[in-house]
Amino acid sequence: MLVIPAIDLKEGKCVRLRQGRMEESTVFGEDPVAMAGRWVDAGAERLHIVDLDGAFAGIPKNAEVIHAIAEAYPDLRIQVGGGIRDDDTVLAYLEAGVEFVIIGTKAVSAPHFVNDLCLEFPGRIIVGLDARDGKLAVDGWSKLSHHDVIDLAQHFESDGVMAIVYTDISRDGMMQGVNVEATARLAQGVRIPVIASGGVSSLDDIRRLLEHEDDGIDGVIVGRALYEETFTLQEAIALAAGQA
């Protein structure tokens, strides 16, 4: 299982939110490029970057910072989400060295967009499905839709997306534990990898996710727990690799 550290960008800084609320942000770093270097030095193979301002605005707001990270660490596999609503934005990120782009809101509001992107950029598209109380959330998690998570995931699988990032918003940034049960149900419902996100608070969360690795949980995104030094990235990577 891949352990993927997260960098959430707000106004050019590294922050973490609680339950996706922009007004409840904590700044953990003024220099996102240096923060990316910290995770690279700790052994990260992939980095999860979210343009929070972009997610709310519907257009990229921190693209220059993301491009700088990709330029500084060309061997780092980067996945980016937040405010990606057209193919020009996708192309710009991919040309900058980003490996995967994550489509969230527009995947829900205009599912054909994902199909078009998978045809245009095969192997480079991930869909982010963010849920609260079983309902999918859109527009920076500010609105809830009525779509079923597994039904939509199966639809995107048939379109050709590489993976699904599944986030339980109610757990995100709260250090209350990942929603293993819901993540496992989703992984069992599709054949493509599922990446768990939201609420990882201890190494025990990773242990519980590892129990469902055969179900298709392929990775876990970790944010606040790393920034608050609940455990180290090295410890998490060693555990996920079966070395701890």
N, C-alpha and C positions, 0 to 999 in steps of 0.2 A: 504494500500500500504506500502511495506517495504522500508525504507530508508537505503541504504547500503553505508557506507563510504568506500572510496578506498584508498589503499596503493599501490603505484607504486614503484617498487624496481629497482634501478640502482646502481650497484657497492656497494650493501649492504645498500644503503641509501634510504630514502623516498623522491621521487621527483615527480614533475608534468611536463608533456611535453605540448607543444603547437602543436596541429594537428598531434600528433604522431611523431614529429621530435626529435630525440635523441639529436641533437645539440642545441635544445632550451628547456633545462631542468632547473628547479628551484628546489634546494634542500630545503625541508621543515623539515627534521629531520634526525639526524645521527643514531637514535636508533629506528628501526622499531618495536621492541617488545614493547618499551615504548609507541610508537605512537598507536599501537593496544590497549594498556591498556587505553590510553586516550579516545578512541572511545567506549571501553567497559564501562568505568566509565560514559560516556555520554548517555548510554542506547542502544548502538548498539546490535542488535540481530544477524546480519550477517556482515561479512567483505569481501570485494572484494580485492583480492591481484593479482597484475600482475607482473610477472618477465619480465621486459622490456628487459634486456640483453638476457634472454632466448628466447624471441619472435624473436629477430634479429638473434641469433645464431642457433636457432632450437633445442637447448637442454637446460635443466635447468641450470641457473647460480646463482640463489639465493635460492636454495632449502633449504640450512641449516637455513637461516633466517626464511623461511616460516615454517619449522619444529619447530623452536624455538617459533614462535608465537602460533602455534597449541598446543605445549606442555604447554606454559604459561597460555593459556586460553582455557581449554578443553571444556568448555560449550559454547564457541563462535562458531557459524556456519560459516565456512570459505569456500569461493569459490576461486579457483586459476586458473589463465590462464598465458600463456606465455611459449612457447618452449615445449609444451606437444605434442610429436609426436609419442609416442609408449606406449604400455600397461604397460611396466615395470615402466615408469614414473608415470602413473596413479596410479598403485598399491602402489608405494612408498609414494605418497601424501596421499592416502586414509589410508594407514597403520599409517601414521604420525598424523592422526586426522583431516585431511581436509575432509569436507563433500561433496563438489562438485568440479569436475574439468571441466574447460572450454576449449573446443577444438575450435581453430580458423583456422589457416592456413591449417592444414591437413584435416579439415572438408570440405574445399573447394577443395583442390587438390586431396583428396582421400576419397570421401564420404563413401565408404564401411567401412573405419576405424571407423566411428561413429557407424555404425550398429553393428560392432563387439564389440565395447566397451559397447554399451547398453545391449548386450547380456551377456557380462562378468561381468559388473558392473551395474546392473539395478538400476535405481533411483539415480544415482550419476553423470550423464553426462549432461552438459550444452554445448550448441554451441554458440560461439560468432560470430556474423555477423557484420562486420565493413564495412561501405560504405562511399564513397565519390562521390557525384554527381550521386547517384543511382547505382554505380558500387561497387562490393565487393572488399575489399583490403585484401592482404595477406602479409606474411613475414614481420611482424612488421609494417604493413601499408605502406611498401615501394613499393609495386606493386599493380596494379589494375587488377582484372579479369573481365570477361564479364557475370558473372552469375547474374540472377535475384534474388533479396533478398527473395521475398515471395515464389517463386518456391522452392528455396533451403530450406527455413524454413519448408515448408510443407513436403518436403522429409525427413528432420530430425525428424519432428514430428512423421511420420510413423515409423521411426527407434526406437522411444522410448525415445528421449531426454526429460529431465525434464523441460527445459526452454530455451529461446533464450535471450541472451544479445545483444541488438542492439545499435550500436554506430555510430553516424554521425561524421566521422573523422574531417570534416571541422569545426565542433563546439567544438571538444574536447579541453579542456584547454583554450579556447578562451573567456570564460565568456560572450558568446553572446546569450545564451538561448538554450534550448534543442529543437531538431527538433520533436516537438509533432506530427505534421501531418504525417510524415513518420513512426514514431513509432506506431501511432494509426492504420495506414493502415496495417502494419505488424501484429499487434495484432488482427485485425479483420480478417486476412487471415489464422490464425491458432487457434487451441483450447488450446494449451499449454501456460503457462504464458510467457509474454515478459517483460524483464527488460530494462528500458531506461537508456542510458548512453551517456555522452558527452555533454558538454555545459551548464549544470545547473549553473545558475548564481544568482538566487534569489528564494525566496519562491514562487514567482508568477509562476516560471517554474513548481514547484511541484503542485501548484493549477491547472495549465492547464493539467498536466498529470492526476491528480485526476478526471478530467472531463471524462477521458477515461478509468477509472478503470474497468468499466463494459465491456469494449471492450477486456479486458485481459491484460492491463498494470499492472503488479503485483508488480513491484518494480522500484526503481530509484537509480542509483549509483551516488554518489556525491563526487567530489574530490576537485578541486581548490577552490571552493566557501567556503568549510569548512576550508581549510588551510589558506585562506586569511581572514577568519572570516567575510565573508559577512553575514552569519547567522550561528546560532549554530546548532549542531546536535539535541539537545533537541527541539529546535523550529521546525525543519523539521519533527521530529518524531511526535510531538504533532499535527502538521498540517495534516500529513498523516493519523493519527489515528482519525481525526475529532474532536480534542480537542482544536483547535486554529482557 
